[in-house]
Amino acid sequence: MPYERIKREYPLHLCVWFNDYKELDRYLQTSEHDIERKDPRG
């Protein structure tokens, strides 16, 4: 799966993977992302 597709479809998982807690916090504050969505590996 290409990086850009992962970034677009799973931004929360990407933040966790790269330990980007500031960006993760920003995503969680906006609550426009499904925090229950599973990543491509299950």
PyMOL Python script that loads the backbone (N, CA, C, O; Angstrom):
from pymol import cmd

cmd.read_pdbstr("""\
ATOM      1  N   MET A   1       0.853  -1.170   0.000  1.00  0.00           N
ATOM      2  CA  MET A   1       0.000   0.000   0.000  1.00  0.00           C
ATOM      3  C   MET A   1       0.902   1.237   0.000  1.00  0.00           C
ATOM      4  O   MET A   1       1.766   1.373   0.866  1.00  0.00           O
ATOM      5  N   PRO A   2       0.707   2.128  -0.956  1.00  0.00           N
ATOM      6  CA  PRO A   2       1.539   3.337  -1.038  1.00  0.00           C
ATOM      7  C   PRO A   2       1.370   4.250   0.183  1.00  0.00           C
ATOM      8  O   PRO A   2       0.298   4.323   0.784  1.00  0.00           O
ATOM      9  N   TYR A   3       2.448   4.932   0.525  1.00  0.00           N
ATOM     10  CA  TYR A   3       2.470   5.814   1.696  1.00  0.00           C
ATOM     11  C   TYR A   3       1.361   6.857   1.652  1.00  0.00           C
ATOM     12  O   TYR A   3       0.689   7.083   2.658  1.00  0.00           O
ATOM     13  N   GLU A   4       1.159   7.493   0.505  1.00  0.00           N
ATOM     14  CA  GLU A   4       0.139   8.550   0.398  1.00  0.00           C
ATOM     15  C   GLU A   4      -1.260   8.008   0.666  1.00  0.00           C
ATOM     16  O   GLU A   4      -2.088   8.697   1.262  1.00  0.00           O
ATOM     17  N   ARG A   5      -1.528   6.791   0.233  1.00  0.00           N
ATOM     18  CA  ARG A   5      -2.843   6.184   0.482  1.00  0.00           C
ATOM     19  C   ARG A   5      -3.027   5.912   1.975  1.00  0.00           C
ATOM     20  O   ARG A   5      -4.100   6.158   2.526  1.00  0.00           O
ATOM     21  N   ILE A   6      -1.987   5.409   2.621  1.00  0.00           N
ATOM     22  CA  ILE A   6      -2.056   5.161   4.067  1.00  0.00           C
ATOM     23  C   ILE A   6      -2.261   6.481   4.804  1.00  0.00           C
ATOM     24  O   ILE A   6      -3.076   6.564   5.723  1.00  0.00           O
ATOM     25  N   LYS A   7      -1.527   7.503   4.403  1.00  0.00           N
ATOM     26  CA  LYS A   7      -1.645   8.820   5.045  1.00  0.00           C
ATOM     27  C   LYS A   7      -3.064   9.368   4.912  1.00  0.00           C
ATOM     28  O   LYS A   7      -3.585   9.981   5.843  1.00  0.00           O
ATOM     29  N   ARG A   8      -3.682   9.148   3.767  1.00  0.00           N
ATOM     30  CA  ARG A   8      -5.031   9.650   3.510  1.00  0.00           C
ATOM     31  C   ARG A   8      -6.093   8.822   4.244  1.00  0.00           C
ATOM     32  O   ARG A   8      -7.024   9.383   4.821  1.00  0.00           O
ATOM     33  N   GLU A   9      -5.955   7.488   4.224  1.00  0.00           N
ATOM     34  CA  GLU A   9      -6.986   6.609   4.770  1.00  0.00           C
ATOM     35  C   GLU A   9      -6.807   6.286   6.257  1.00  0.00           C
ATOM     36  O   GLU A   9      -7.786   6.017   6.955  1.00  0.00           O
ATOM     37  N   TYR A  10      -5.568   6.312   6.740  1.00  0.00           N
ATOM     38  CA  TYR A  10      -5.292   5.928   8.130  1.00  0.00           C
ATOM     39  C   TYR A  10      -4.358   6.927   8.820  1.00  0.00           C
ATOM     40  O   TYR A  10      -3.296   6.538   9.304  1.00  0.00           O
ATOM     41  N   PRO A  11      -4.732   8.190   8.871  1.00  0.00           N
ATOM     42  CA  PRO A  11      -3.817   9.187   9.438  1.00  0.00           C
ATOM     43  C   PRO A  11      -3.516   8.962  10.922  1.00  0.00           C
ATOM     44  O   PRO A  11      -2.413   9.258  11.380  1.00  0.00           O
ATOM     45  N   LEU A  12      -4.481   8.445  11.668  1.00  0.00           N
ATOM     46  CA  LEU A  12      -4.246   8.208  13.097  1.00  0.00           C
ATOM     47  C   LEU A  12      -3.204   7.113  13.296  1.00  0.00           C
ATOM     48  O   LEU A  12      -2.309   7.244  14.131  1.00  0.00           O
ATOM     49  N   HIS A  13      -3.324   6.037  12.529  1.00  0.00           N
ATOM     50  CA  HIS A  13      -2.375   4.939  12.642  1.00  0.00           C
ATOM     51  C   HIS A  13      -0.968   5.392  12.261  1.00  0.00           C
ATOM     52  O   HIS A  13       0.017   4.976  12.871  1.00  0.00           O
ATOM     53  N   LEU A  14      -0.889   6.239  11.257  1.00  0.00           N
ATOM     54  CA  LEU A  14       0.409   6.738  10.821  1.00  0.00           C
ATOM     55  C   LEU A  14       1.066   7.580  11.917  1.00  0.00           C
ATOM     56  O   LEU A  14       2.272   7.477  12.143  1.00  0.00           O
ATOM     57  N   CYS A  15       0.286   8.398  12.585  1.00  0.00           N
ATOM     58  CA  CYS A  15       0.817   9.206  13.693  1.00  0.00           C
ATOM     59  C   CYS A  15       1.350   8.318  14.810  1.00  0.00           C
ATOM     60  O   CYS A  15       2.412   8.586  15.372  1.00  0.00           O
ATOM     61  N   VAL A  16       0.615   7.269  15.125  1.00  0.00           N
ATOM     62  CA  VAL A  16       1.062   6.346  16.173  1.00  0.00           C
ATOM     63  C   VAL A  16       2.334   5.634  15.725  1.00  0.00           C
ATOM     64  O   VAL A  16       3.283   5.510  16.499  1.00  0.00           O
ATOM     65  N   TRP A  17       2.356   5.170  14.490  1.00  0.00           N
ATOM     66  CA  TRP A  17       3.511   4.432  13.960  1.00  0.00           C
ATOM     67  C   TRP A  17       4.787   5.272  14.042  1.00  0.00           C
ATOM     68  O   TRP A  17       5.850   4.760  14.395  1.00  0.00           O
ATOM     69  N   PHE A  18       4.677   6.569  13.714  1.00  0.00           N
ATOM     70  CA  PHE A  18       5.839   7.449  13.734  1.00  0.00           C
ATOM     71  C   PHE A  18       5.980   8.225  15.040  1.00  0.00           C
ATOM     72  O   PHE A  18       6.818   9.122  15.140  1.00  0.00           O
ATOM     73  N   ASN A  19       5.166   7.887  16.042  1.00  0.00           N
ATOM     74  CA  ASN A  19       5.219   8.518  17.357  1.00  0.00           C
ATOM     75  C   ASN A  19       5.073  10.043  17.264  1.00  0.00           C
ATOM     76  O   ASN A  19       5.764  10.791  17.956  1.00  0.00           O
ATOM     77  N   ASP A  20       4.170  10.477  16.406  1.00  0.00           N
ATOM     78  CA  ASP A  20       3.911  11.907  16.210  1.00  0.00           C
ATOM     79  C   ASP A  20       2.715  12.302  17.085  1.00  0.00           C
ATOM     80  O   ASP A  20       1.596  12.460  16.597  1.00  0.00           O
ATOM     81  N   TYR A  21       2.976  12.454  18.375  1.00  0.00           N
ATOM     82  CA  TYR A  21       1.891  12.682  19.327  1.00  0.00           C
ATOM     83  C   TYR A  21       1.215  14.041  19.147  1.00  0.00           C
ATOM     84  O   TYR A  21       0.028  14.178  19.443  1.00  0.00           O
ATOM     85  N   LYS A  22       1.938  15.030  18.674  1.00  0.00           N
ATOM     86  CA  LYS A  22       1.322  16.349  18.460  1.00  0.00           C
ATOM     87  C   LYS A  22       0.296  16.290  17.330  1.00  0.00           C
ATOM     88  O   LYS A  22      -0.809  16.818  17.455  1.00  0.00           O
ATOM     89  N   GLU A  23       0.666  15.652  16.244  1.00  0.00           N
ATOM     90  CA  GLU A  23      -0.264  15.511  15.117  1.00  0.00           C
ATOM     91  C   GLU A  23      -1.433  14.604  15.512  1.00  0.00           C
ATOM     92  O   GLU A  23      -2.575  14.865  15.133  1.00  0.00           O
ATOM     93  N   LEU A  24      -1.157  13.559  16.258  1.00  0.00           N
ATOM     94  CA  LEU A  24      -2.208  12.659  16.727  1.00  0.00           C
ATOM     95  C   LEU A  24      -3.202  13.420  17.599  1.00  0.00           C
ATOM     96  O   LEU A  24      -4.412  13.251  17.452  1.00  0.00           O
ATOM     97  N   ASP A  25      -2.708  14.239  18.486  1.00  0.00           N
ATOM     98  CA  ASP A  25      -3.587  15.041  19.337  1.00  0.00           C
ATOM     99  C   ASP A  25      -4.457  15.974  18.502  1.00  0.00           C
ATOM    100  O   ASP A  25      -5.639  16.155  18.793  1.00  0.00           O
ATOM    101  N   ARG A  26      -3.873  16.560  17.476  1.00  0.00           N
ATOM    102  CA  ARG A  26      -4.631  17.444  16.591  1.00  0.00           C
ATOM    103  C   ARG A  26      -5.760  16.678  15.896  1.00  0.00           C
ATOM    104  O   ARG A  26      -6.887  17.166  15.819  1.00  0.00           O
ATOM    105  N   TYR A  27      -5.459  15.494  15.395  1.00  0.00           N
ATOM    106  CA  TYR A  27      -6.488  14.672  14.754  1.00  0.00           C
ATOM    107  C   TYR A  27      -7.590  14.293  15.739  1.00  0.00           C
ATOM    108  O   TYR A  27      -8.770  14.316  15.390  1.00  0.00           O
ATOM    109  N   LEU A  28      -7.214  13.950  16.952  1.00  0.00           N
ATOM    110  CA  LEU A  28      -8.214  13.534  17.942  1.00  0.00           C
ATOM    111  C   LEU A  28      -9.084  14.704  18.394  1.00  0.00           C
ATOM    112  O   LEU A  28     -10.254  14.506  18.723  1.00  0.00           O
ATOM    113  N   GLN A  29      -8.542  15.909  18.417  1.00  0.00           N
ATOM    114  CA  GLN A  29      -9.318  17.087  18.802  1.00  0.00           C
ATOM    115  C   GLN A  29     -10.378  17.437  17.765  1.00  0.00           C
ATOM    116  O   GLN A  29     -11.446  17.939  18.117  1.00  0.00           O
ATOM    117  N   THR A  30     -10.094  17.178  16.491  1.00  0.00           N
ATOM    118  CA  THR A  30     -11.049  17.522  15.436  1.00  0.00           C
ATOM    119  C   THR A  30     -12.166  16.495  15.341  1.00  0.00           C
ATOM    120  O   THR A  30     -13.250  16.815  14.853  1.00  0.00           O
ATOM    121  N   SER A  31     -11.930  15.273  15.793  1.00  0.00           N
ATOM    122  CA  SER A  31     -12.882  14.154  15.777  1.00  0.00           C
ATOM    123  C   SER A  31     -13.578  13.970  14.427  1.00  0.00           C
ATOM    124  O   SER A  31     -14.754  13.613  14.363  1.00  0.00           O
ATOM    125  N   GLU A  32     -12.833  14.217  13.358  1.00  0.00           N
ATOM    126  CA  GLU A  32     -13.377  13.957  12.032  1.00  0.00           C
ATOM    127  C   GLU A  32     -12.919  12.600  11.503  1.00  0.00           C
ATOM    128  O   GLU A  32     -13.266  12.218  10.385  1.00  0.00           O
ATOM    129  N   HIS A  33     -12.142  11.876  12.304  1.00  0.00           N
ATOM    130  CA  HIS A  33     -11.633  10.579  11.890  1.00  0.00           C
ATOM    131  C   HIS A  33     -12.250   9.480  12.743  1.00  0.00           C
ATOM    132  O   HIS A  33     -12.532   9.671  13.926  1.00  0.00           O
ATOM    133  N   ASP A  34     -12.450   8.342  12.126  1.00  0.00           N
ATOM    134  CA  ASP A  34     -13.017   7.188  12.808  1.00  0.00           C
ATOM    135  C   ASP A  34     -11.918   6.504  13.622  1.00  0.00           C
ATOM    136  O   ASP A  34     -11.078   5.798  13.064  1.00  0.00           O
ATOM    137  N   ILE A  35     -11.925   6.711  14.936  1.00  0.00           N
ATOM    138  CA  ILE A  35     -10.865   6.143  15.773  1.00  0.00           C
ATOM    139  C   ILE A  35     -11.002   4.633  15.933  1.00  0.00           C
ATOM    140  O   ILE A  35     -10.081   3.990  16.437  1.00  0.00           O
ATOM    141  N   GLU A  36     -12.115   4.053  15.523  1.00  0.00           N
ATOM    142  CA  GLU A  36     -12.324   2.608  15.608  1.00  0.00           C
ATOM    143  C   GLU A  36     -11.933   1.882  14.327  1.00  0.00           C
ATOM    144  O   GLU A  36     -11.996   0.654  14.280  1.00  0.00           O
ATOM    145  N   ARG A  37     -11.535   2.603  13.294  1.00  0.00           N
ATOM    146  CA  ARG A  37     -11.192   1.990  12.018  1.00  0.00           C
ATOM    147  C   ARG A  37      -9.920   1.172  12.153  1.00  0.00           C
ATOM    148  O   ARG A  37      -8.920   1.643  12.694  1.00  0.00           O
ATOM    149  N   LYS A  38      -9.969  -0.053  11.658  1.00  0.00           N
ATOM    150  CA  LYS A  38      -8.802  -0.933  11.724  1.00  0.00           C
ATOM    151  C   LYS A  38      -7.815  -0.579  10.624  1.00  0.00           C
ATOM    152  O   LYS A  38      -8.199  -0.134   9.542  1.00  0.00           O
ATOM    153  N   ASP A  39      -6.535  -0.786  10.921  1.00  0.00           N
ATOM    154  CA  ASP A  39      -5.527  -0.524   9.905  1.00  0.00           C
ATOM    155  C   ASP A  39      -5.497  -1.684   8.901  1.00  0.00           C
ATOM    156  O   ASP A  39      -6.173  -2.689   9.121  1.00  0.00           O
ATOM    157  N   PRO A  40      -4.738  -1.573   7.816  1.00  0.00           N
ATOM    158  CA  PRO A  40      -4.751  -2.593   6.768  1.00  0.00           C
ATOM    159  C   PRO A  40      -4.315  -3.977   7.244  1.00  0.00           C
ATOM    160  O   PRO A  40      -4.650  -4.979   6.613  1.00  0.00           O
ATOM    161  N   ARG A  41      -3.583  -4.042   8.331  1.00  0.00           N
ATOM    162  CA  ARG A  41      -3.107  -5.335   8.826  1.00  0.00           C
ATOM    163  C   ARG A  41      -4.073  -5.970   9.819  1.00  0.00           C
ATOM    164  O   ARG A  41      -3.811  -7.059  10.330  1.00  0.00           O
ATOM    165  N   GLY A  42      -5.187  -5.297  10.094  1.00  0.00           N
ATOM    166  CA  GLY A  42      -6.199  -5.873  10.982  1.00  0.00           C
ATOM    167  C   GLY A  42      -6.137  -5.272  12.310  1.00  0.00           C
ATOM    168  O   GLY A  42      -6.917  -5.637  13.189  1.00  0.00           O
TER     169      GLY A  42
END
""", "prot")
cmd.dss("prot")
cmd.show_as("cartoon", "prot")
cmd.util.cbc("prot")
cmd.orient("prot")
